[in-house]
Amino acid sequence: MRGLQWIKLWIWQDERGQGMVEYALIIALIAIVVIVALTPAGNMIKQLFDNIVATLTPAG
């Protein structure tokens, strides 16, 4: 029984993967912010290029 208690204590105190998980969460948060910020900008850029194409296309 004593060995089982040591294994439980070792598992709860092992924090080697904690840093990697924190970095993954930060990267995911940054990705979400970038996607949310660039979606309206992408629509505005598309509209700008559509206007340029419409202006350059000869009316025929």
Residue pairs with C-beta under 8 A, 6 or more apart in sequence:
none
